[in-house]
Amino acid sequence: MSLEKLRRIDDNRLEVPKDYKPGMRTNGVIFVDAVLEKGLEPSCIDQVANVATLPGIVGSSLAMPDIHTGYGFPIGGVAAFDLDEGIISPGGVGYDINCGVRLLRSNLKREEVLPRIRELVDTLYDAIPAGVGSKGKIKLGPEAQRKVLVKGARWAVEEGYGTAADLEKIESNGAIDGADPGLISDKAYERGRAQQGTLGSGNHFIEVQYVDEIYDEKTANAIGIFKDNITVMIHTGSRGFGHQVCTDFLEVMAGALNKYRIELPDRELACAPFRSQEAQDYLAAMRAAANYAWANRQCLMHWTRDAFISFFKISPGQLGMGLVYDVAHNIAKVEEHVIDGKKRKLVVHRKGATRAFPPGHPELPEIYRHLGQPVIIPGDMGRASFVLVGTEKGREETFSSACHGAGRVLSRHEAIRRAKGRAIRRELEDKGIFVRSAGREILAEEMPEAYKDVTNVVDVVHSAGIARKVARLRPMGVVKG
Amino acid sequence: MDYEQIDISGDVGIKAWGSDCAEAWANAGIGMYSLVTDLNKIGESRSVDVVIKADSSEGLLVKYLNELIFHFDTYNFIGRRIDITAFSEDSLRALVYGAEFDPALHEQRLLLKAATYHNIRIEKKADRCEVEVIFDI
């Protein structure tokens, strides 16, 4: 491998050619402009090349502009595999299965919330279980947990968390078919028992925002986004349940490599042929974890709505806090794509990448079919987040995928070092952003400069045409784990 | 302290060492716990007995640490002292002494999702063993 072999295709695309390293079956394409290219870690370029060595890969090994080094696959990686010749890899999904984001809109205006934002953040902090070692308000017996794994967000709605109207605005309607609770280990059940309805820690958050810029008014208004209105973004996943499923199946896959004569440049790429028992078992277990995550975000949304209603003493109708959309950004899905003019079913891995279906896609709910799928992109807690929609270009070029966030630039240690002697909480307050966190160091680790500027990331996606900007959201208050 | 943090973009690792592998692995476990909280505040009111089998040294190390993560994430058990009472290439037994983590009392540092094979390193010499493991956080 050598960095000199990288070839710039155009302003927004960098090619990792097939001869970048031995064993590549296809090239890699990284969506970066010249500015983001400067920040690329050599190890994540290597990971794009490693993914290109996997059997049955279709098209290029892709990476979104928020790419950084992950385990096996890079974060920001997208790769599609043939169902007969290809593989499925837990490393192409990640430990936090169906980590994702949902965006809520409301009728509240920025000026109504601004004077009380500090108290509102305190209220949300009290309403949402968050942080290291915290347990949720929900305890799942084995029977209930099996229902969560099959029904996903629908389980939550049946239990009174939210309404049936929420479901159509969730990717896969909040419950992906083919989940099999019988394939889940006792350990995963144990670990997931008290973690339903919890935020977690790390980069997960609940953020109160306002809409500060609209790029496409027609689309924005059609999805309920209006200038200066309040939105809420929820970022979390399948918690310990999903981590355990990933851990369990990495071991299963590692054990199967010899059996299927698969040679890998990195053990974290452990995988199995898509049609094999190991792969089908992983897929069914991963779907169960994905459903656990959709139920989780549904519960957190319900408590968020309740907190707003009691805090502002208004009716649900006045608040108008409806779901805009919920996207998964760590998942593998079987989807139909057009390759060389022919429809083919592929298993698309998105690890730190967001599905972005174009207008007209049959899987989109009726209300969004003419617009394209809303793509929710969180930024860091000091700058901005974005709403985009899927495009035809994305369908042609990235298996309908876009970025998932800002992407880290600083290590945890470096972030803490740079934050030394500074009061990050105070710096954010000076910008009008109020933050509550369970952990002490988390604010330093997660401070804005630890991330790339999400605006640069989203601009590359927009300029490349693989998704289109609709609106920009600015943070006002953040709850961190 | 016979461990130190490894600094990598986004996540974090532990390098641990000892006069033999059993000692290095015990230190890796304690090093990992030190990422989660301040161990000076943790007593020894509980213990966990962990038995692991695997098909390689790397697999054994990853499974052992993931078992400790499981006990923390599921039962809030946090260790401060580890005795490796049996150790071979492909199996080990560890007695872990510690306490129940209480988020209201104990410092919340990092929530570990898993120990990974990413850049894993186990180096055995005549009188020293050194390991490196990266965690997904």
Interface residues (C-beta under 8 A of the other chain):
Chain A: E41 H68 T69 G70 Y71 G72 I75 G94 Y95 D96 G131 V132 G133 S134 K135 K187 E190 R191 R193 Q195 G200 S201 G202 G240 H243 Q244 C246 T247 L250 E251 A254 G255 D266 R267 E268 R408 V409 L410 S411 R412 H413 E414 A438 G439 R440 E441 I442 G481
Chain B: Q5 D7 I8 S9 G10 D11 V12 V36 T37 D55 E58 G59 K63 N66 F70 F72 D73 T74 N76 F101 D102 P103 H106 E107 Q108 R109 L110 L111 K113 A114 T116 Y117 H118 I120 I134 D136 I137
